[in-house]
Amino acid sequence: MDTLALILVIIGAINWGLISLFQFDLVAAIFGGSNSMLSRLIYGLVGLAGLYSFKFLFKDREKTQ
């Protein structure tokens, strides 16, 4: 699960980087526009992966204490 979340977060980061630098939404281009159901599913999965990844912030703190 951690690996999948990391992959999705990386995809999201690359997509946001492309949007900011080139105004190009890679997810929308691949999956049929930003309003298509498949694109919205990918955006949702990336968002959930980002929320899931919060656990990585606190993982090291739990081990050291």
Phi and psi in radians as a Rosetta constraint file:
Dihedral C 1 N 2 CA 2 C 2 CIRCULARHARMONIC -1.083 0.35
Dihedral N 2 CA 2 C 2 N 3 CIRCULARHARMONIC -0.730 0.35
Dihedral C 2 N 3 CA 3 C 3 CIRCULARHARMONIC -1.139 0.35
Dihedral N 3 CA 3 C 3 N 4 CIRCULARHARMONIC -0.749 0.35
Dihedral C 3 N 4 CA 4 C 4 CIRCULARHARMONIC -1.082 0.35
Dihedral N 4 CA 4 C 4 N 5 CIRCULARHARMONIC -0.772 0.35
Dihedral C 4 N 5 CA 5 C 5 CIRCULARHARMONIC -1.074 0.35
Dihedral N 5 CA 5 C 5 N 6 CIRCULARHARMONIC -0.736 0.35
Dihedral C 5 N 6 CA 6 C 6 CIRCULARHARMONIC -1.116 0.35
Dihedral N 6 CA 6 C 6 N 7 CIRCULARHARMONIC -0.728 0.35
Dihedral C 6 N 7 CA 7 C 7 CIRCULARHARMONIC -1.061 0.35
Dihedral N 7 CA 7 C 7 N 8 CIRCULARHARMONIC -0.783 0.35
Dihedral C 7 N 8 CA 8 C 8 CIRCULARHARMONIC -1.155 0.35
Dihedral N 8 CA 8 C 8 N 9 CIRCULARHARMONIC -0.661 0.35
Dihedral C 8 N 9 CA 9 C 9 CIRCULARHARMONIC -1.154 0.35
Dihedral N 9 CA 9 C 9 N 10 CIRCULARHARMONIC -0.681 0.35
Dihedral C 9 N 10 CA 10 C 10 CIRCULARHARMONIC -1.118 0.35
Dihedral N 10 CA 10 C 10 N 11 CIRCULARHARMONIC -0.765 0.35
Dihedral C 10 N 11 CA 11 C 11 CIRCULARHARMONIC -1.016 0.35
Dihedral N 11 CA 11 C 11 N 12 CIRCULARHARMONIC -0.781 0.35
Dihedral C 11 N 12 CA 12 C 12 CIRCULARHARMONIC -1.104 0.35
Dihedral N 12 CA 12 C 12 N 13 CIRCULARHARMONIC -0.706 0.35
Dihedral C 12 N 13 CA 13 C 13 CIRCULARHARMONIC -1.147 0.35
Dihedral N 13 CA 13 C 13 N 14 CIRCULARHARMONIC -0.752 0.35
Dihedral C 13 N 14 CA 14 C 14 CIRCULARHARMONIC -1.101 0.35
Dihedral N 14 CA 14 C 14 N 15 CIRCULARHARMONIC -0.747 0.35
Dihedral C 14 N 15 CA 15 C 15 CIRCULARHARMONIC -1.092 0.35
Dihedral N 15 CA 15 C 15 N 16 CIRCULARHARMONIC -0.780 0.35
Dihedral C 15 N 16 CA 16 C 16 CIRCULARHARMONIC -1.142 0.35
Dihedral N 16 CA 16 C 16 N 17 CIRCULARHARMONIC -0.628 0.35
Dihedral C 16 N 17 CA 17 C 17 CIRCULARHARMONIC -1.103 0.35
Dihedral N 17 CA 17 C 17 N 18 CIRCULARHARMONIC -0.753 0.35
Dihedral C 17 N 18 CA 18 C 18 CIRCULARHARMONIC -1.130 0.35
Dihedral N 18 CA 18 C 18 N 19 CIRCULARHARMONIC -0.659 0.35
Dihedral C 18 N 19 CA 19 C 19 CIRCULARHARMONIC -1.122 0.35
Dihedral N 19 CA 19 C 19 N 20 CIRCULARHARMONIC -0.778 0.35
Dihedral C 19 N 20 CA 20 C 20 CIRCULARHARMONIC -1.250 0.35
Dihedral N 20 CA 20 C 20 N 21 CIRCULARHARMONIC -0.640 0.35
Dihedral C 20 N 21 CA 21 C 21 CIRCULARHARMONIC -1.476 0.35
Dihedral N 21 CA 21 C 21 N 22 CIRCULARHARMONIC -0.683 0.35
Dihedral C 21 N 22 CA 22 C 22 CIRCULARHARMONIC -2.172 0.35
Dihedral N 22 CA 22 C 22 N 23 CIRCULARHARMONIC 0.041 0.35
Dihedral C 22 N 23 CA 23 C 23 CIRCULARHARMONIC 0.924 0.35
Dihedral N 23 CA 23 C 23 N 24 CIRCULARHARMONIC 0.752 0.35
Dihedral C 23 N 24 CA 24 C 24 CIRCULARHARMONIC -2.188 0.35
Dihedral N 24 CA 24 C 24 N 25 CIRCULARHARMONIC 2.058 0.35
Dihedral C 24 N 25 CA 25 C 25 CIRCULARHARMONIC -1.660 0.35
Dihedral N 25 CA 25 C 25 N 26 CIRCULARHARMONIC 1.773 0.35
Dihedral C 25 N 26 CA 26 C 26 CIRCULARHARMONIC -1.113 0.35
Dihedral N 26 CA 26 C 26 N 27 CIRCULARHARMONIC -0.729 0.35
Dihedral C 26 N 27 CA 27 C 27 CIRCULARHARMONIC -1.073 0.35
Dihedral N 27 CA 27 C 27 N 28 CIRCULARHARMONIC -0.794 0.35
Dihedral C 27 N 28 CA 28 C 28 CIRCULARHARMONIC -1.125 0.35
Dihedral N 28 CA 28 C 28 N 29 CIRCULARHARMONIC -0.676 0.35
Dihedral C 28 N 29 CA 29 C 29 CIRCULARHARMONIC -1.150 0.35
Dihedral N 29 CA 29 C 29 N 30 CIRCULARHARMONIC -0.666 0.35
Dihedral C 29 N 30 CA 30 C 30 CIRCULARHARMONIC -1.345 0.35
Dihedral N 30 CA 30 C 30 N 31 CIRCULARHARMONIC -0.702 0.35
Dihedral C 30 N 31 CA 31 C 31 CIRCULARHARMONIC -1.858 0.35
Dihedral N 31 CA 31 C 31 N 32 CIRCULARHARMONIC 0.310 0.35
Dihedral C 31 N 32 CA 32 C 32 CIRCULARHARMONIC 1.620 0.35
Dihedral N 32 CA 32 C 32 N 33 CIRCULARHARMONIC 0.605 0.35
Dihedral C 32 N 33 CA 33 C 33 CIRCULARHARMONIC 1.730 0.35
Dihedral N 33 CA 33 C 33 N 34 CIRCULARHARMONIC 2.727 0.35
Dihedral C 33 N 34 CA 34 C 34 CIRCULARHARMONIC -1.246 0.35
Dihedral N 34 CA 34 C 34 N 35 CIRCULARHARMONIC -0.288 0.35
Dihedral C 34 N 35 CA 35 C 35 CIRCULARHARMONIC -1.736 0.35
Dihedral N 35 CA 35 C 35 N 36 CIRCULARHARMONIC 0.004 0.35
Dihedral C 35 N 36 CA 36 C 36 CIRCULARHARMONIC -1.233 0.35
Dihedral N 36 CA 36 C 36 N 37 CIRCULARHARMONIC 2.670 0.35
Dihedral C 36 N 37 CA 37 C 37 CIRCULARHARMONIC -1.087 0.35
Dihedral N 37 CA 37 C 37 N 38 CIRCULARHARMONIC -0.675 0.35
Dihedral C 37 N 38 CA 38 C 38 CIRCULARHARMONIC -1.175 0.35
Dihedral N 38 CA 38 C 38 N 39 CIRCULARHARMONIC -0.734 0.35
Dihedral C 38 N 39 CA 39 C 39 CIRCULARHARMONIC -1.090 0.35
Dihedral N 39 CA 39 C 39 N 40 CIRCULARHARMONIC -0.762 0.35
Dihedral C 39 N 40 CA 40 C 40 CIRCULARHARMONIC -1.121 0.35
Dihedral N 40 CA 40 C 40 N 41 CIRCULARHARMONIC -0.592 0.35
Dihedral C 40 N 41 CA 41 C 41 CIRCULARHARMONIC -1.135 0.35
Dihedral N 41 CA 41 C 41 N 42 CIRCULARHARMONIC -0.779 0.35
Dihedral C 41 N 42 CA 42 C 42 CIRCULARHARMONIC -1.091 0.35
Dihedral N 42 CA 42 C 42 N 43 CIRCULARHARMONIC -0.795 0.35
Dihedral C 42 N 43 CA 43 C 43 CIRCULARHARMONIC -1.022 0.35
Dihedral N 43 CA 43 C 43 N 44 CIRCULARHARMONIC -0.740 0.35
Dihedral C 43 N 44 CA 44 C 44 CIRCULARHARMONIC -1.127 0.35
Dihedral N 44 CA 44 C 44 N 45 CIRCULARHARMONIC -0.739 0.35
Dihedral C 44 N 45 CA 45 C 45 CIRCULARHARMONIC -1.138 0.35
Dihedral N 45 CA 45 C 45 N 46 CIRCULARHARMONIC -0.677 0.35
Dihedral C 45 N 46 CA 46 C 46 CIRCULARHARMONIC -1.117 0.35
Dihedral N 46 CA 46 C 46 N 47 CIRCULARHARMONIC -0.732 0.35
Dihedral C 46 N 47 CA 47 C 47 CIRCULARHARMONIC -1.098 0.35
Dihedral N 47 CA 47 C 47 N 48 CIRCULARHARMONIC -0.759 0.35
Dihedral C 47 N 48 CA 48 C 48 CIRCULARHARMONIC -1.125 0.35
Dihedral N 48 CA 48 C 48 N 49 CIRCULARHARMONIC -0.677 0.35
Dihedral C 48 N 49 CA 49 C 49 CIRCULARHARMONIC -1.112 0.35
Dihedral N 49 CA 49 C 49 N 50 CIRCULARHARMONIC -0.658 0.35
Dihedral C 49 N 50 CA 50 C 50 CIRCULARHARMONIC -1.104 0.35
Dihedral N 50 CA 50 C 50 N 51 CIRCULARHARMONIC -0.747 0.35
Dihedral C 50 N 51 CA 51 C 51 CIRCULARHARMONIC -1.142 0.35
Dihedral N 51 CA 51 C 51 N 52 CIRCULARHARMONIC -0.735 0.35
Dihedral C 51 N 52 CA 52 C 52 CIRCULARHARMONIC -1.072 0.35
Dihedral N 52 CA 52 C 52 N 53 CIRCULARHARMONIC -0.588 0.35
Dihedral C 52 N 53 CA 53 C 53 CIRCULARHARMONIC -1.256 0.35
Dihedral N 53 CA 53 C 53 N 54 CIRCULARHARMONIC -0.199 0.35
Dihedral C 53 N 54 CA 54 C 54 CIRCULARHARMONIC -0.997 0.35
Dihedral N 54 CA 54 C 54 N 55 CIRCULARHARMONIC -0.507 0.35
Dihedral C 54 N 55 CA 55 C 55 CIRCULARHARMONIC -1.096 0.35
Dihedral N 55 CA 55 C 55 N 56 CIRCULARHARMONIC -0.456 0.35
Dihedral C 55 N 56 CA 56 C 56 CIRCULARHARMONIC -1.186 0.35
Dihedral N 56 CA 56 C 56 N 57 CIRCULARHARMONIC -0.474 0.35
Dihedral C 56 N 57 CA 57 C 57 CIRCULARHARMONIC -1.141 0.35
Dihedral N 57 CA 57 C 57 N 58 CIRCULARHARMONIC -0.584 0.35
Dihedral C 57 N 58 CA 58 C 58 CIRCULARHARMONIC -1.787 0.35
Dihedral N 58 CA 58 C 58 N 59 CIRCULARHARMONIC -0.087 0.35
Dihedral C 58 N 59 CA 59 C 59 CIRCULARHARMONIC -1.106 0.35
Dihedral N 59 CA 59 C 59 N 60 CIRCULARHARMONIC -0.808 0.35
Dihedral C 59 N 60 CA 60 C 60 CIRCULARHARMONIC -1.175 0.35
Dihedral N 60 CA 60 C 60 N 61 CIRCULARHARMONIC -0.629 0.35
Dihedral C 60 N 61 CA 61 C 61 CIRCULARHARMONIC -1.130 0.35
Dihedral N 61 CA 61 C 61 N 62 CIRCULARHARMONIC -0.654 0.35
Dihedral C 61 N 62 CA 62 C 62 CIRCULARHARMONIC -1.175 0.35
Dihedral N 62 CA 62 C 62 N 63 CIRCULARHARMONIC -0.614 0.35
Dihedral C 62 N 63 CA 63 C 63 CIRCULARHARMONIC -1.265 0.35
Dihedral N 63 CA 63 C 63 N 64 CIRCULARHARMONIC -0.601 0.35
Dihedral C 63 N 64 CA 64 C 64 CIRCULARHARMONIC -1.426 0.35
Dihedral N 64 CA 64 C 64 N 65 CIRCULARHARMONIC -0.330 0.35
